[in-house]
Amino acid sequence: MSEKQRTPVKKKAKQFLKLLKNEDVDYNYLREIFRTVRKELNLSVNSKAPKKLPYVPTEEEISRYYETVWEAHNIKHVVMIKTLLYTGVRVSELINIKINDINFKQCQIRINSGKGKKDRIVPFPIIFREPLAIYADNIRNTGQIYLFESRLKKKYTDRGIRKILNQYTIKAEIKHSISPHKLRHFLFTWMKKQGVDDALIQPYSGHESRQSLECYSKLSLTDAQKEYENKIKSFPV
């Protein structure tokens, strides 16, 4: 017996429209029709394909990756990768960071209009303060506004950042491409392994989990940053 074939969606829709063309159809009527069809075919409304867990680089891969970046002697790229690794910001947030968004005294970066158009503060470790400050001073003297700009004095695009990261993936001979989001996953996964509570990660992750939102609302960024600074001392980079 040959396998059953599916009629293309548009073609099947046209066939269905012919049946309903001369009828008084509204949304509720259609909903009941499809509810009955689902029941007859024994289909579940929530029959979705299981979500795959994102790939998270290993500590060995991250160390090898960063070593490759360092050996290229491109200070901008070193600062770029470390900013992603230490803060866990999304690439869309990274490209919009301005020099004036950095509070070097508090070791914090203000993320303006992040995901969901929300502002938040993310920390970076004290050990990163000096190299970041030196880099910021150098580019500020050239009239640069954004933390990362091209030679044309324009801020990088998402695609530009991804291209840079992928070049180092190839040089480091890492099988899985290292993307900005994988660096973000690595940081938060690493912190979870260190025993840091979700509620302490949330103030600067940009996530709003229903399960920890109540606890998160009771915690201050200061509490979260103390735990962050304590754990980041053993970070592989």
C-alpha positions in Angstrom: 0.0 0.0 0.0 1.4 3.4 -1.0 1.8 6.1 1.6 -0.9 8.8 1.9 0.0 12.1 0.4 -1.0 15.5 1.7 -2.7 18.0 -0.5 -0.9 21.4 -0.5 -2.5 23.7 2.0 -3.5 26.4 -0.5 -5.2 23.8 -2.7 -7.0 22.2 0.2 -8.1 25.6 1.4 -9.6 26.4 -2.1 -11.5 23.1 -2.0 -12.8 23.9 1.4 -13.9 27.4 0.3 -16.0 26.0 -2.5 -18.0 24.0 0.1 -18.6 27.1 2.2 -19.1 29.6 -0.6 -22.9 29.7 -0.4 -23.2 29.4 3.4 -23.6 31.9 6.2 -20.1 31.5 7.7 -18.7 33.2 10.8 -15.7 32.6 13.0 -17.6 30.5 15.6 -19.1 28.3 12.9 -15.6 27.6 11.5 -14.2 27.0 14.9 -16.8 24.4 15.6 -16.2 22.7 12.2 -12.5 22.4 12.9 -13.1 21.3 16.5 -15.2 18.4 15.2 -12.6 17.6 12.5 -9.9 17.4 15.2 -12.0 15.2 17.3 -12.8 12.8 14.4 -9.1 12.6 13.5 -8.1 12.3 17.1 -5.8 15.2 17.0 -4.6 17.1 20.0 -4.7 20.9 20.1 -1.3 21.0 21.7 0.4 18.4 19.5 3.6 20.4 19.0 7.0 19.0 18.2 9.2 18.9 21.4 11.5 21.8 21.7 15.2 21.0 21.4 17.5 22.2 24.1 20.0 24.8 22.9 23.6 23.6 22.5 25.8 25.1 25.3 29.5 25.2 24.6 31.8 23.3 27.1 34.3 25.1 29.3 37.1 23.6 27.2 35.5 25.0 24.0 35.1 28.5 25.5 38.7 28.5 26.8 39.9 27.4 23.4 37.7 29.9 21.6 38.8 32.9 23.8 42.5 31.9 23.4 42.0 32.1 19.6 40.5 35.5 19.9 43.3 36.7 22.1 46.0 35.4 19.8 44.5 37.5 17.0 45.5 40.6 18.9 42.4 42.6 18.0 41.5 44.5 21.2 38.1 45.4 19.9 37.2 41.8 19.4 38.7 40.8 22.8 36.5 43.4 24.5 33.5 42.4 22.4 33.8 38.7 23.3 34.4 39.4 27.0 31.4 41.8 27.1 29.2 39.1 25.7 30.6 36.4 28.0 30.6 38.4 31.2 27.2 40.1 30.8 25.1 37.7 28.8 23.6 40.5 26.8 21.8 39.7 23.5 23.5 40.7 20.3 20.7 43.2 19.6 21.5 44.8 23.0 25.3 44.7 22.5 25.3 46.8 19.3 23.3 49.5 21.1 25.6 50.0 24.1 27.0 53.5 24.2 30.1 54.4 26.1 28.0 56.6 28.3 25.9 53.6 29.3 28.9 52.2 31.3 29.2 52.9 35.0 32.9 52.0 35.7 32.6 52.8 39.4 29.8 50.4 39.9 30.9 47.9 37.2 27.6 48.1 35.5 26.2 48.6 32.0 22.8 50.1 31.3 20.8 48.2 28.6 18.3 50.6 27.1 15.2 49.2 25.4 16.3 45.6 25.6 13.9 42.7 24.8 10.4 43.7 25.4 11.5 47.4 25.2 12.6 47.2 28.8 15.7 48.8 30.4 17.9 46.9 32.8 21.3 47.0 34.4 23.9 44.2 33.8 27.1 43.8 35.9 30.6 43.0 34.7 33.5 41.8 36.9 36.0 44.1 38.5 38.8 42.3 36.6 37.3 43.6 33.4 36.9 47.2 34.5 40.4 48.4 33.7 40.7 46.9 30.2 37.2 48.1 29.4 37.9 51.6 30.6 41.2 51.8 28.6 39.4 50.6 25.5 36.5 53.1 26.1 38.9 56.0 26.6 40.7 55.3 23.4 37.6 55.1 21.3 36.0 58.1 23.0 39.0 60.2 21.9 38.1 59.4 18.3 34.6 60.7 18.7 33.0 57.3 18.9 29.6 57.1 20.6 28.8 53.4 20.6 31.0 50.8 22.3 31.5 49.0 19.1 31.7 50.8 15.8 33.0 50.0 12.3 35.8 52.0 10.5 33.0 54.0 9.0 32.0 55.2 12.5 28.7 53.3 12.3 27.6 50.9 15.0 27.9 47.2 14.2 24.9 45.2 12.9 23.7 41.9 14.3 25.0 40.2 11.2 28.4 41.9 11.5 28.9 40.6 15.1 27.8 37.1 14.2 30.3 37.1 11.3 33.2 38.1 13.6 32.3 35.4 16.1 32.0 32.7 13.4 35.4 33.5 12.0 36.9 32.7 15.4 34.8 29.5 15.6 36.5 28.4 12.4 40.0 29.4 13.5 39.5 27.6 16.8 38.3 24.5 14.9 35.2 24.2 17.1 32.4 22.0 15.6 29.5 24.0 16.8 29.4 27.6 15.7 29.8 30.0 18.6 27.1 32.6 18.4 26.3 35.5 20.7 23.4 33.6 22.1 25.5 30.5 22.8 27.8 32.7 24.9 24.7 34.0 26.7 23.6 30.4 27.3 27.1 29.5 28.5 27.2 32.2 31.1 23.8 31.5 32.7 24.3 27.7 32.5 27.7 28.1 34.1 26.2 30.2 36.9 23.5 27.6 37.5 26.2 25.0 37.8 27.9 27.2 40.4 24.7 27.1 42.5 23.5 30.6 41.7 19.8 30.8 42.2 17.5 31.8 39.3 16.2 34.7 41.3 19.7 36.2 41.5 20.3 35.7 37.8 17.1 37.3 36.7 17.8 41.0 37.6 20.3 41.2 34.7 19.3 38.3 32.4 16.3 40.1 30.9 14.1 37.0 31.5 10.8 37.0 33.4 10.0 33.5 34.5 6.7 33.2 36.2 8.1 30.7 38.7 10.8 33.1 40.0 9.2 36.5 39.2 7.8 36.8 42.7 11.1 36.1 44.4 13.0 38.2 41.9 10.9 41.3 42.7 12.0 41.1 46.3 15.7 41.0 45.4 17.9 44.0 44.7 20.5 44.2 42.0 23.1 44.8 44.7 22.4 41.4 46.2 22.6 39.7 42.7 25.9 41.5 41.8 27.6 40.4 45.1 26.8 36.8 44.2 27.9 37.4 40.6 31.2 38.9 41.6 31.9 36.0 44.0 31.3 33.3 41.4 32.8 35.0 38.4 36.3 34.7 40.0 36.4 31.1 38.8 35.1 31.9 35.3 37.1 30.0 32.6 37.9 33.3 30.7 
